[in-house]
């Protein structure tokens, strides 16, 4: 009897150790309509050209992307960049990932980051560049309020408010890469 019990316990332990570990963070409840990539962004309709005719790039870029996965995890990207007439470029990039919990009855979702990264680039002051992981104190749980509704683009849009009673919204469009 002891041999059988020992064999069963050993097999159970081996099976638990054989499971694949792909660093997936346990997720929360998902709204299946929110699964996918959603981007809020504005990009310059013009570009900078210097007085000598050399291309300088876009003067301003800003985007936020949520990537919601079926397993209740998310990734969030924030990108901002600007270039001035002296050709100095400033870029900010932040990335976080963790679990997300949708509350459809309340029209909210809460992100719980488990890890993240900050990157800052200053072409004219490279000594101020930053490229580091987020510290534990910077990984903030945040609740947003949302609706998914058909937009003027004919597609479902992800409309987000930072406070429940906000009248200002950020409209995230479906995207892919």
Secondary structure, 3 states (H helix, E strand, C coil): CHHHHHHHHHHHHHHHHHCCCCCCCCCCCCCHHHCEEEEEEEECCCEEECCCCCEEEECEEEEEEEEECCCCEEEEEEEEEEECCCCCEEEEEEEEEEEEEEECCCCEEEEEEEEEEEEEEECCCHHHCEEEECCHHHCCCEEEEEEEEECCCCCEEEEEECCCCCCCCEEEEEECC
